[in-house]
Amino acid sequence: MTVLTTFNVEQFNVLGLDPFLVLGLITVGSGGVGWLLGPFLGNAVFGVAHRRVGGQIKEMEKDFYRRIKKHRVDPSGGSSANPVPDYYGEKIGSVKEYRNWMKDQRAFNRRRQTFL
């Protein structure tokens, strides 16, 4: 970073582009690389730091996804008047949200059976 701030930008020329455009592209490119590598590196560091509970976490996730599969509604019953609620459970982030998700699934099934 100090190289970019102390470098004489007036003489800096890459492919005939303006120096500030090049610095902007470098900044955006660095952000993109960080965005792509961040989750990979974060998961690797978390896995190394919490190696003992890794198996437990994976088992809990498998159990959670089994529950999602078991309790989610049949999407073929959806319509514009009765849309399918969060089929994959993507919005679940807490126990409270899981309970609301379950309530929405039951309400959808109830409406579907009532209006058939």
N, CA and C atoms as an extended XYZ file, in Angstrom:
348
Properties=species:S:1:pos:R:3:atomname:S:1:resname:S:1:resid:I:1 pbc="F F F"
N         0.824       -1.182        0.000 N   MET     1
C         0.000        0.000        0.000 CA  MET     1
C         0.869        1.248        0.000 C   MET     1
N         1.966        1.232        0.749 N   THR     2
C         2.830        2.412        0.781 CA  THR     2
C         3.506        2.628       -0.564 C   THR     2
N         3.703        1.561       -1.325 N   VAL     3
C         4.299        1.713       -2.654 CA  VAL     3
C         3.365        2.517       -3.545 C   VAL     3
N         2.077        2.233       -3.464 N   LEU     4
C         1.114        2.958       -4.291 CA  LEU     4
C         1.002        4.423       -3.891 C   LEU     4
N         1.176        4.731       -2.623 N   THR     5
C         1.025        6.116       -2.178 CA  THR     5
C         2.294        6.934       -2.351 C   THR     5
N         3.468        6.310       -2.355 N   THR     6
C         4.722        7.060       -2.487 CA  THR     6
C         5.292        7.005       -3.898 C   THR     6
N         4.708        6.223       -4.765 N   PHE     7
C         5.203        6.052       -6.128 CA  PHE     7
C         4.868        7.295       -6.955 C   PHE     7
N         5.771        7.708       -7.840 N   ASN     8
C         5.520        8.847       -8.718 CA  ASN     8
C         4.560        8.407       -9.816 C   ASN     8
N         3.316        8.813       -9.698 N   VAL     9
C         2.266        8.321      -10.580 CA  VAL     9
C         2.327        8.962      -11.961 C   VAL     9
N         2.940       10.101      -12.086 N   GLU    10
C         2.969       10.803      -13.365 CA  GLU    10
C         3.726        9.999      -14.428 C   GLU    10
N         4.729        9.243      -14.034 N   GLN    11
C         5.521        8.479      -14.988 CA  GLN    11
C         5.031        7.037      -15.119 C   GLN    11
N         4.050        6.679      -14.346 N   PHE    12
C         3.523        5.312      -14.323 CA  PHE    12
C         2.562        5.142      -15.499 C   PHE    12
N         2.882        4.259      -16.447 N   ASN    13
C         2.052        4.085      -17.629 CA  ASN    13
C         1.987        2.595      -17.956 C   ASN    13
N         0.780        2.039      -17.953 N   VAL    14
C         0.590        0.630      -18.263 CA  VAL    14
C        -0.361        0.535      -19.440 C   VAL    14
N         0.118       -0.038      -20.532 N   LEU    15
C        -0.677       -0.224      -21.749 CA  LEU    15
C        -1.280        1.085      -22.256 C   LEU    15
N        -0.634        2.181      -21.984 N   GLY    16
C        -1.118        3.469      -22.455 CA  GLY    16
C        -2.321        4.007      -21.704 C   GLY    16
N        -2.645        3.432      -20.545 N   LEU    17
C        -3.794        3.882      -19.759 CA  LEU    17
C        -3.375        4.951      -18.757 C   LEU    17
N        -4.339        5.750      -18.363 N   ASP    18
C        -4.120        6.781      -17.358 CA  ASP    18
C        -3.686        6.124      -16.044 C   ASP    18
N        -2.719        6.710      -15.339 N   PRO    19
C        -2.231        6.100      -14.094 CA  PRO    19
C        -3.316        5.918      -13.032 C   PRO    19
N        -4.231        6.877      -12.912 N   PHE    20
C        -5.283        6.745      -11.902 CA  PHE    20
C        -6.285        5.656      -12.273 C   PHE    20
N        -6.502        5.450      -13.567 N   LEU    21
C        -7.358        4.354      -14.007 CA  LEU    21
C        -6.710        3.014      -13.666 C   LEU    21
N        -5.410        2.918      -13.876 N   VAL    22
C        -4.685        1.684      -13.548 CA  VAL    22
C        -4.755        1.413      -12.049 C   VAL    22
N        -4.549        2.448      -11.231 N   LEU    23
C        -4.629        2.261       -9.780 CA  LEU    23
C        -6.043        1.860       -9.355 C   LEU    23
N        -7.057        2.436       -9.999 N   GLY    24
C        -8.440        2.046       -9.703 CA  GLY    24
C        -8.703        0.598      -10.064 C   GLY    24
N        -8.197        0.178      -11.232 N   LEU    25
C        -8.368       -1.221      -11.641 CA  LEU    25
C        -7.640       -2.176      -10.700 C   LEU    25
N        -6.459       -1.766      -10.239 N   ILE    26
C        -5.723       -2.593       -9.277 CA  ILE    26
C        -6.514       -2.719       -7.979 C   ILE    26
N        -7.109       -1.615       -7.527 N   THR    27
C        -7.894       -1.643       -6.291 CA  THR    27
C        -9.110       -2.546       -6.436 C   THR    27
N        -9.847       -2.391       -7.545 N   VAL    28
C       -11.031       -3.230       -7.774 CA  VAL    28
C       -10.620       -4.696       -7.929 C   VAL    28
N        -9.520       -4.944       -8.628 N   GLY    29
C        -9.031       -6.319       -8.786 CA  GLY    29
C        -8.639       -6.950       -7.466 C   GLY    29
N        -7.982       -6.171       -6.607 N   SER    30
C        -7.607       -6.689       -5.281 CA  SER    30
C        -8.843       -7.017       -4.455 C   SER    30
N        -9.850       -6.158       -4.538 N   GLY    31
C       -11.102       -6.431       -3.821 CA  GLY    31
C       -11.777       -7.688       -4.339 C   GLY    31
N       -11.765       -7.882       -5.669 N   GLY    32
C       -12.362       -9.078       -6.259 CA  GLY    32
C       -11.647      -10.350       -5.842 C   GLY    32
N       -10.329      -10.303       -5.830 N   VAL    33
C        -9.548      -11.475       -5.398 CA  VAL    33
C        -9.834      -11.781       -3.930 C   VAL    33
N        -9.917      -10.737       -3.105 N   GLY    34
C       -10.251      -10.943       -1.691 CA  GLY    34
C       -11.637      -11.522       -1.517 C   GLY    34
N       -12.584      -11.060       -2.342 N   TRP    35
C       -13.960      -11.562       -2.273 CA  TRP    35
C       -14.009      -13.041       -2.659 C   TRP    35
N       -13.203      -13.431       -3.639 N   LEU    36
C       -13.193      -14.827       -4.071 CA  LEU    36
C       -12.442      -15.741       -3.106 C   LEU    36
N       -11.320      -15.282       -2.582 N   LEU    37
C       -10.494      -16.127       -1.718 CA  LEU    37
C       -10.896      -16.071       -0.248 C   LEU    37
N       -11.636      -15.046        0.156 N   GLY    38
C       -12.007      -14.874        1.558 CA  GLY    38
C       -12.722      -16.069        2.160 C   GLY    38
N       -13.809      -16.553        1.539 N   PRO    39
C       -14.498      -17.715        2.119 CA  PRO    39
C       -13.621      -18.964        2.177 C   PRO    39
N       -12.828      -19.186        1.156 N   PHE    40
C       -11.947      -20.359        1.145 CA  PHE    40
C       -10.947      -20.296        2.291 C   PHE    40
N       -10.280      -19.166        2.421 N   LEU    41
C        -9.286      -19.020        3.489 CA  LEU    41
C        -9.947      -18.993        4.867 C   LEU    41
N       -11.104      -18.354        4.972 N   GLY    42
C       -11.815      -18.313        6.253 CA  GLY    42
C       -12.232      -19.696        6.714 C   GLY    42
N       -12.759      -20.501        5.795 N   ASN    43
C       -13.144      -21.869        6.149 CA  ASN    43
C       -11.929      -22.706        6.530 C   ASN    43
N       -10.817      -22.499        5.835 N   ALA    44
C        -9.601      -23.254        6.160 CA  ALA    44
C        -9.089      -22.886        7.551 C   ALA    44
N        -9.055      -21.598        7.864 N   VAL    45
C        -8.584      -21.162        9.185 CA  VAL    45
C        -9.528      -21.659       10.274 C   VAL    45
N       -10.839      -21.569       10.035 N   PHE    46
C       -11.806      -22.059       11.017 CA  PHE    46
C       -11.641      -23.561       11.230 C   PHE    46
N       -11.435      -24.305       10.144 N   GLY    47
C       -11.249      -25.751       10.260 CA  GLY    47
C       -10.023      -26.125       11.066 C   GLY    47
N        -8.948      -25.376       10.885 N   VAL    48
C        -7.722      -25.652       11.641 CA  VAL    48
C        -7.894      -25.251       13.102 C   VAL    48
N        -8.532      -24.122       13.340 N   ALA    49
C        -8.681      -23.621       14.710 CA  ALA    49
C        -9.662      -24.460       15.526 C   ALA    49
N       -10.672      -25.023       14.881 N   HIS    50
C       -11.710      -25.776       15.598 CA  HIS    50
C       -11.768      -27.220       15.096 C   HIS    50
N       -10.631      -27.834       15.009 N   ARG    51
C       -10.533      -29.191       14.480 CA  ARG    51
C       -11.309      -30.205       15.325 C   ARG    51
N       -11.337      -30.006       16.638 N   ARG    52
C       -11.983      -30.981       17.532 CA  ARG    52
C       -13.491      -31.047       17.325 C   ARG    52
N       -14.124      -29.926       17.031 N   VAL    53
C       -15.582      -29.908       16.916 CA  VAL    53
C       -16.046      -29.966       15.467 C   VAL    53
N       -15.121      -30.129       14.522 N   GLY    54
C       -15.478      -30.165       13.105 CA  GLY    54
C       -16.458      -31.277       12.775 C   GLY    54
N       -16.234      -32.457       13.310 N   GLY    55
C       -17.137      -33.583       13.066 CA  GLY    55
C       -18.518      -33.350       13.644 C   GLY    55
N       -18.563      -32.753       14.830 N   GLN    56
C       -19.854      -32.449       15.451 CA  GLN    56
C       -20.627      -31.424       14.630 C   GLN    56
N       -19.928      -30.423       14.134 N   ILE    57
C       -20.587      -29.396       13.326 CA  ILE    57
C       -21.149      -30.009       12.053 C   ILE    57
N       -20.369      -30.867       11.391 N   LYS    58
C       -20.850      -31.506       10.166 CA  LYS    58
C       -22.060      -32.388       10.441 C   LYS    58
N       -22.039      -33.109       11.548 N   GLU    59
C       -23.175      -33.966       11.905 CA  GLU    59
C       -24.423      -33.134       12.187 C   GLU    59
N       -24.244      -32.015       12.886 N   MET    60
C       -25.386      -31.143       13.176 CA  MET    60
C       -25.951      -30.540       11.889 C   MET    60
N       -25.081      -30.171       10.951 N   GLU    61
C       -25.551      -29.633        9.674 CA  GLU    61
C       -26.316      -30.690        8.887 C   GLU    61
N       -25.812      -31.930        8.872 N   LYS    62
C       -26.517      -33.009        8.180 CA  LYS    62
C       -27.894      -33.227        8.787 C   LYS    62
N       -27.967      -33.229       10.119 N   ASP    63
C       -29.241      -33.396       10.803 CA  ASP    63
C       -30.191      -32.249       10.468 C   ASP    63
N       -29.668      -31.028       10.449 N   PHE    64
C       -30.486      -29.860       10.127 CA  PHE    64
C       -31.040      -29.969        8.708 C   PHE    64
N       -30.208      -30.347        7.737 N   TYR    65
C       -30.671      -30.453        6.356 CA  TYR    65
C       -31.640      -31.619        6.182 C   TYR    65
N       -31.469      -32.683        6.966 N   ARG    66
C       -32.457      -33.768        6.944 CA  ARG    66
C       -33.815      -33.261        7.419 C   ARG    66
N       -33.809      -32.436        8.461 N   ARG    67
C       -35.065      -31.862        8.962 CA  ARG    67
C       -35.704      -30.950        7.921 C   ARG    67
N       -34.880      -30.165        7.251 N   ILE    68
C       -35.397      -29.274        6.208 CA  ILE    68
C       -36.066      -30.100        5.114 C   ILE    68
N       -35.392      -31.159        4.657 N   LYS    69
C       -35.963      -32.019        3.620 CA  LYS    69
C       -37.273      -32.650        4.073 C   LYS    69
N       -37.305      -33.070        5.319 N   LYS    70
C       -38.475      -33.771        5.845 CA  LYS    70
C       -39.689      -32.853        5.950 C   LYS    70
N       -39.483      -31.613        6.364 N   HIS    71
C       -40.607      -30.736        6.670 CA  HIS    71
C       -40.962      -29.731        5.584 C   HIS    71
N       -40.167      -29.642        4.519 N   ARG    72
C       -40.511      -28.638        3.512 CA  ARG    72
C       -41.695      -29.104        2.675 C   ARG    72
N       -42.374      -28.126        2.104 N   VAL    73
C       -43.621      -28.401        1.398 CA  VAL    73
C       -43.348      -28.897       -0.016 C   VAL    73
N       -44.378      -29.452       -0.635 N   ASP    74
C       -44.310      -29.875       -2.024 CA  ASP    74
C       -44.524      -28.640       -2.902 C   ASP    74
N       -43.541      -28.256       -3.705 N   PRO    75
C       -43.661      -27.017       -4.469 CA  PRO    75
C       -44.684      -27.076       -5.596 C   PRO    75
N       -45.139      -28.265       -5.962 N   SER    76
C       -46.120      -28.358       -7.043 CA  SER    76
C       -47.462      -27.773       -6.626 C   SER    76
N       -47.680      -27.586       -5.327 N   GLY    77
C       -48.939      -27.013       -4.853 CA  GLY    77
C       -48.932      -25.501       -4.806 C   GLY    77
N       -47.859      -24.869       -5.253 N   GLY    78
C       -47.758      -23.413       -5.209 CA  GLY    78
C       -48.546      -22.758       -6.328 C   GLY    78
N       -49.039      -21.568       -6.055 N   SER    79
C       -49.741      -20.767       -7.055 CA  SER    79
C       -49.477      -19.302       -6.743 C   SER    79
N       -50.018      -18.413       -7.566 N   SER    80
C       -49.806      -16.987       -7.294 CA  SER    80
C       -50.557      -16.558       -6.041 C   SER    80
N       -51.671      -17.215       -5.738 N   ALA    81
C       -52.431      -16.891       -4.529 CA  ALA    81
C       -51.819      -17.542       -3.288 C   ALA    81
N       -51.090      -18.646       -3.488 N   ASN    82
C       -50.482      -19.373       -2.378 CA  ASN    82
C       -49.045      -19.748       -2.759 C   ASN    82
N       -48.104      -18.767       -2.729 N   PRO    83
C       -46.726      -19.060       -3.151 CA  PRO    83
C       -45.998      -19.971       -2.161 C   PRO    83
N       -45.044      -20.717       -2.683 N   VAL    84
C       -44.253      -21.635       -1.859 CA  VAL    84
C       -43.328      -20.823       -0.954 C   VAL    84
N       -43.384      -21.059        0.363 N   PRO    85
C       -42.488      -20.327        1.270 CA  PRO    85
C       -41.088      -20.937        1.283 C   PRO    85
N       -40.067      -20.134        1.225 N   ASP    86
C       -38.647      -20.475        1.390 CA  ASP    86
C       -38.374      -21.985        1.341 C   ASP    86
N       -38.407      -22.566        0.145 N   TYR    87
C       -38.314      -24.011       -0.045 CA  TYR    87
C       -37.034      -24.609        0.528 C   TYR    87
N       -35.904      -23.945        0.347 N   TYR    88
C       -34.620      -24.498        0.774 CA  TYR    88
C       -34.213      -24.089        2.182 C   TYR    88
N       -34.988      -23.242        2.838 N   GLY    89
C       -34.644      -22.801        4.182 CA  GLY    89
C       -33.455      -21.865        4.201 C   GLY    89
N       -33.280      -21.084        3.134 N   GLU    90
C       -32.116      -20.205        3.015 CA  GLU    90
C       -32.135      -19.055        4.014 C   GLU    90
N       -33.311      -18.678        4.474 N   LYS    91
C       -33.417      -17.517        5.359 CA  LYS    91
C       -33.341      -17.899        6.836 C   LYS    91
N       -33.093      -19.167        7.126 N   ILE    92
C       -33.017      -19.616        8.512 CA  ILE    92
C       -31.637      -19.293        9.060 C   ILE    92
N       -31.599      -18.498       10.133 N   GLY    93
C       -30.331      -18.140       10.741 CA  GLY    93
C       -30.326      -18.337       12.239 C   GLY    93
N       -31.487      -18.675       12.802 N   SER    94
C       -31.578      -18.867       14.246 CA  SER    94
C       -32.712      -19.846       14.531 C   SER    94
N       -32.841      -20.226       15.778 N   VAL    95
C       -33.910      -21.143       16.178 CA  VAL    95
C       -35.268      -20.474       15.969 C   VAL    95
N       -35.350      -19.192       16.272 N   LYS    96
C       -36.603      -18.452       16.089 CA  LYS    96
C       -37.009      -18.441       14.611 C   LYS    96
N       -36.049      -18.193       13.727 N   GLU    97
C       -36.348      -18.205       12.292 CA  GLU    97
C       -36.717      -19.610       11.818 C   GLU    97
N       -36.115      -20.650       12.412 N   TYR    98
C       -36.479      -22.022       12.061 CA  TYR    98
C       -37.922      -22.301       12.460 C   TYR    98
N       -38.310      -21.850       13.638 N   ARG    99
C       -39.700      -22.045       14.073 CA  ARG    99
C       -40.664      -21.305       13.161 C   ARG    99
N       -40.308      -20.082       12.764 N   ASN   100
C       -41.158      -19.345       11.829 CA  ASN   100
C       -41.224      -20.053       10.479 C   ASN   100
N       -40.108      -20.628       10.045 N   TRP   101
C       -40.085      -21.370        8.791 CA  TRP   101
C       -41.030      -22.567        8.872 C   TRP   101
N       -40.967      -23.297       10.008 N   MET   102
C       -41.871      -24.441       10.203 CA  MET   102
C       -43.329      -23.992       10.187 C   MET   102
N       -43.605      -22.864       10.842 N   LYS   103
C       -44.969      -22.347       10.877 CA  LYS   103
C       -45.446      -21.992        9.461 C   LYS   103
N       -44.576      -21.393        8.665 N   ASP   104
C       -44.927      -21.053        7.285 CA  ASP   104
C       -45.181      -22.305        6.450 C   ASP   104
N       -44.394      -23.348        6.671 N   GLN   105
C       -44.587      -24.597        5.930 CA  GLN   105
C       -45.942      -25.225        6.277 C   GLN   105
N       -46.272      -25.240        7.571 N   ARG   106
C       -47.565      -25.791        7.994 CA  ARG   106
C       -48.724      -24.962        7.450 C   ARG   106
N       -48.585      -23.636        7.466 N   ALA   107
C       -49.644      -22.765        6.957 CA  ALA   107
C       -49.844      -22.992        5.458 C   ALA   107
N       -48.764      -23.174        4.720 N   PHE   108
C       -48.872      -23.435        3.287 CA  PHE   108
C       -49.630      -24.738        3.052 C   PHE   108
N       -49.260      -25.798        3.778 N   ASN   109
C       -49.950      -27.083        3.620 CA  ASN   109
C       -51.419      -26.971        3.991 C   ASN   109
N       -51.711      -26.227        5.050 N   ARG   110
C       -53.099      -26.038        5.470 CA  ARG   110
C       -53.897      -25.317        4.382 C   ARG   110
N       -53.346      -24.240        3.822 N   ARG   111
C       -54.038      -23.493        2.762 CA  ARG   111
C       -54.199      -24.351        1.516 C   ARG   111
N       -53.184      -25.140        1.202 N   ARG   112
C       -53.252      -25.984        0.011 CA  ARG   112
C       -54.355      -27.024        0.150 C   ARG   112
N       -54.476      -27.636        1.331 N   GLN   113
C       -55.512      -28.644        1.541 CA  GLN   113
C       -56.897      -28.018        1.593 C   GLN   113
N       -56.996      -26.808        2.122 N   THR   114
C       -58.289      -26.134        2.225 CA  THR   114
C       -58.810      -25.731        0.855 C   THR   114
N       -57.932      -25.259       -0.020 N   PHE   115
C       -58.366      -24.733       -1.308 CA  PHE   115
C       -58.336      -25.753       -2.429 C   PHE   115
N       -58.012      -26.997       -2.144 N   LEU   116
C       -58.049      -28.031       -3.183 CA  LEU   116
C       -59.434      -28.423       -3.415 C   LEU   116
